[in-house]
Structure formats: structure tokens, C-alpha cells
Amino acid sequence: MTISYDPQDFNELTVLMRWRGTILPAVLCKPILWLLLFAHVGFFYMHMYHEEIHVPKLDWKLLGVPTSLLTFFLVFYSGNCFSRYYALYMRCTGMSGSMMAFSGLLRVHLPKADPDTLYNLCRHAVASIYLLYFQLSGGGSDGGKLVTDSEWQVLLTQNLLHPDEVERLKKYKGFRPFLLQIWCLRNLQDRFATDPNKAACANLKPFQDLMLQLCNHCSEVVNQMTQPIPFPYYHTLTLMLSLNLMLMAYALTAFETVMTFPCYFVICLVCLGLKETAVALADPFGGDDVDFETELYMSNCLANMKAQISADFPNVYLPLTSGHKALDAAKAK
């Protein structure tokens, strides 16, 4: 879940005392940090208390080249993960925006339709967004096969799908959100063909454009999630990070002071923390602290659609000619 914060409300003490949403649980709860510290303590003990064991000295300057390579790989990987994270966020907000425009246009093209009719024309599009988020959180690369029974039940409870529609979707082997969007357009096409009270401007074209836009957002999210950052690059980063931290654990023993323990701890904490943060950013659909609040996205999308098609939707507006007259009168005074 994304954690909102205001940097001006924090000082150094309160920031350092935070646990949730920081790199601390991601690093301190994994064994790699403690294994590296144990290795450093072991090297220090052999260097200081076992003179019979010849431990060749590793000049700190020799670490300059591998440390520079590590910095490049770590920064480049983190930057790519954040760019991917931001692109996925824009797609998620784009889906909500397309749905908002779709339900808003329905009020213009079908001004006399009752809320139940408008809801029935919108529900498949909203259900496609719900189903996409369910697939992503349950394994979108498997075509949505991991959508759970409780998630299907959510679609039924919200009256977004009928039981027979759920059964048809379960049997469908293609991209289910797009099938729902096609159902939405077909229902709207039938409505335009039979509604005598539709607006003079009513036509299917703007709704087709919005559905294709929504489909594009959905497919881009799935495509990016099924194409992660190449594994060889991630493997190289992990190898560089592990070897560099091990070399540092060995080289720091030359200072012959226990103060290298806290220094090495900070180095490991920051480097491993940056890596874990980048890994979390690369897949923002889950339960990490940096992941998207998909439940909030879905509920807001549904609530916004209901507000736009409700009977209480404010249809009263100031006509353009009256607005000009009022403006001219104000200028005359």
C-alpha cells in the first residue's frame, strides 16, 4: 500500500524512528545482511587475533573500480524500475480516466435514460478494470486463471456481472477484460438503435475510442508485467552487489578497529535497501509498501461511475447565451 507523506511534517528523528514503509523490514528481515556482517566479523577476528593465519592486505584503493561499476548498475537498475513504476501508474490512472469519460458521455448521449439503464451500459467496462486488477494480483501472466472465487464473488456482489456471464468468462481463453469491453460496446450499440429519446449527437464513435483507449491501458499494463527487466541484468546486479560487499567486508579489517562494524552495517543497509526498493517498484501489484492501492482504484472508479449516472446528478447548467448576457450586464455596471 502506498504511504502518503509530507516531507515538511517530518524531522530527522521521526523519520529514523519509522519502521513501516522503510527499507528496514525489507533488509533486516532477510539473512543476507547478517551473513555479510558475520563474514566481516570473521575476517576481523582472524586479522586481529590469529597472527599465525596469514591474511593478505587488500588496499582500499583497489575497490575503486568494482565500486564504481556497482554504483552504475545499481543506479541504472533503480532508475529503470522507477520509470516502469511511473508508467504503470499512468496506465492505472488512465483506466480510471477513460471510465470516467465513458460514464460522463452517457449522460450527454442518453439524457433521459434512468440510472439502472446507464448502470447496465457501464457495468461491463467497470468489470473489465476489476478483472484486470484481480488478474495482476493473482498472476496476470497466466491469463487470469488464478482469479479466486472470492474475487468473482466481488463482481457478482457489486452487480457488475451476472452468474451466467461469470461462467462464460471462466471458459474464455483469451484476454477477458477486452471481451467485457466488447460486451459493453454491443449493449450500447443496441441501445442507440432502439432508444427514441437519445440525443441528436448520439453515436457509437466516441465510446469506441474510449473503449479502445481503455483496452490499450489494460494491455500495456499486462504486457509490461509479463516482460520484466531482463534477468541477466538483475543477475549481474546481484553478483556485483554481493561480491562488492564481500570485498568490503574483507578490506575494512585493515583499519583494525571495531568501529568498522557499524560502518559496514550502514553500507550493507543502504546498498541492499536500494536493491530491495527497486525490486518492489518493478512489480507494484501486490502487498508491498510501495505497491498500488488497487482496491482503492477499483472502489473509486465504481463510486465515480455511480455518482455520474445517479438520478441526483446535477443537470442544471447556465446556457451559453445567458452566460454572455450576465457577463455583459456585469460589465455595464
Secondary structure, DSSP 8 states (H G I E B T S, - for coil): ------GGG--HHHHHT--TTSHHHHHHTSHHHHHHHHHHHHHHHHHHH-TTS------GGGGHHHHHHHHHHHHHHHHHHHHHHHHHHHHHHHHHHHHHHHHHHHHHHSTT--HHHHHHHHHHHHHHHHHHHHHHHHHGGGTTTT--HHHHHHHHHTTSS-HHHHHHHHH--S-HHHHHHHHHHHHHHHHHHH-TT--TT--SHHHHHHHHHHHHHHHHHHHHHHS-S-HHHHHHHHHHHHHHHHHHHHHGGGG-STTHHHHHHHHHHHHHHHHHHHHHHH--SSSSTTS--HHHHHHHHHHHHHHHHSTT-------HHHHHHHHHHHHH-
